[in-house]
Amino acid sequence: MVRSRFQPLAAGLAAGAFGAARRARSDAAGEEPSTDCAMWHGARLRLHAGARVAVAGADPDGPLGGLVEVVAYDARAHKWVLAAPRAGGRRVGVAEDRVALSHALLPGNGDAVEPFWGGVGLHDASQDRCGAGLATTARLEKGQPLFAEYPFVVAARSRADRWAAYVALSAAAAGGDGASARALQALDALVPTDSPSPEAEQTARALVADALGPGTHDAEVARVLAVLRKYEANQFLYDDGGDAKAATALYRLVARMNHSCAPSVALYPERNPQHPGALVPGDGRLVAKALAHLEPGEPLCICYGPADLIAWDLDKRRAYLAQHCGFRCVCARCLLEEEQAARSSR
Ligand SMILES: [Zn+2]
């Protein structure tokens, strides 16, 4: 179980220090190595090859209407090179200020976890009433890097874009792409928020009405809502250089980490220096490091709130987590402090 959160960008990690994992795709594109772990750098934006973007001011029925695929960034022309599906994949250069991310499917990354050390095991037992979570199976030193992984889905902030990513992933899986099928399985397995936000409910109704026309369609709304709640509970903010600075990303392994108000692990997102026109590996990679010395069996937990949450008192922490992450915290520290408070008020 994991709730939405944002980890500040790491200052200390050298760009590309760990290299990029490249994996062969199992789709029809076939022989070419996957570029899922690399991003094209524009003057300001960073986009994965194959990401689907909207072009501002485009005729909705023209070649650049709807969603268009990113091919590359042409630094000499100062333009994003896009492939227009409605024009037979014809390549068109578009100025950066007209381009905005909808979503990128990176199914090859679902399997691309780089273990720095083999002792990270999945722990099935309950962790302080938080449900199943990740635990270490060996001794860890403080500061030790455990693993790094890339997102398998990146989507813009709007819930409609997140749903569009899910639909596209479902279609790729149904089309027989094995990596997409595994990524879809990983997304479906994510634990949703306890209850939907009113905004998510509204969006689900609007999306279904848009697709199916007027009517109740409760079952379809529930299906969309279930997906949106999984995003809400598991997404990380993802810096694509866009104005909103709020693209979101789903990672497979860190989604298995529970929250703790005394976290044992910190996550460091990597972002390389801007290099317009280059396909740069490493952006969006999350590196997990131990925050303390840990013995075998101890839970690997992260803090879903801001970095200073761990300095707050019990009530403030619980209020924040309930409001922003949709759950009442029952981590070991909260339970202990609750008990101490009850004892001192007796
Ligand atoms: Zn707590």
Residues whose N, C-alpha, C, O or C-beta is under 5 A from the ligand:
A	BS01	ZN	S260 C261 C329 V330 C331 C334
